[in-house]
Amino acid sequence: MLFPKTNIEQQLSKLRGKKFNTSTWKEQVEKIFLKEEKHDNQILKNLEISSHTDQNFLDLDHVETDKIYHLDQIKNICIIYRLRFLDAKYFKGKLPQSAISAIKNLEKKHQTELKGFKIIAPSKLFKLENADDPLLFAPMGNDYFYLIHKWGNDLHPLRKFVMWFFKSFENLLILTFSVSLLLTFMVPEGMFTKHSNVSTFIMILFFMFKSVAAVVLFYGFALGKNFNTAIWDSKYFNA
């Protein structure tokens, strides 16, 4: 053969030698890993500590506009799906490495250290003080937030419908009446009177409504539940 075969490993070594000192390559690699580890630890610290930062200075030339959200939009989504928007320090779920990497990439791109992280997630994923689809945000100022990373599973398709009943007192009243009406129709004919009529139906419906309402009130007070509009940004379990 006129031409020798190309050894890719040797070519790779030559390329490395042009940019780095091969005699100190190990020390250089160790410094890089140490620097990255230090950066990771600083990010975790910023996620865990309480910060009053309400603004991060991002380079508008490198900002993805489709990732900017106003507080009113976040509030509306949290109320509809019964989610919470709280400081990252309350998040008890496992933060994936992809989220850390997203923060590092954003910090590198904008040449800044991000602070004041917030997360949208269901209540069960937060360590709430006693009084399924997390999204990580950083504040930009003026009630605007930048979406850094999303992970986990999407919400159940029926969550919006189910949580609608807990959006306000009026919605809960509709649920209570609907359940009472359903239970009334399930009562066998002639169970309370020999002849069923409209008056009998209304009496049974009234009785069912009082019973269901009593259960709802007991459940609400016993477990400290509240409406979506009251808990979306509350750090308290029984807010």
Secondary structure, DSSP 8 states (H G I E B T S, - for coil): --S----HHHHHHHHHHHHS-GGGHHHHHHHHHHHHHHHHHHHHHHHHS----------GGG--GGGEEEHHHHHHHHHHHT-EEEEGGGB-S---HHHHHHHHHHHHHHTS-----EEEE-GGGB--B-----EEEEEEETTEEEEEEE-S----TTHHHHHHTTSSHHHHHHHHHHHHHHHHHHS-TTSS-SS--HHHHHHHHHHHHHHHHHHHHHHHHHTT---HHHHTT--BTT-
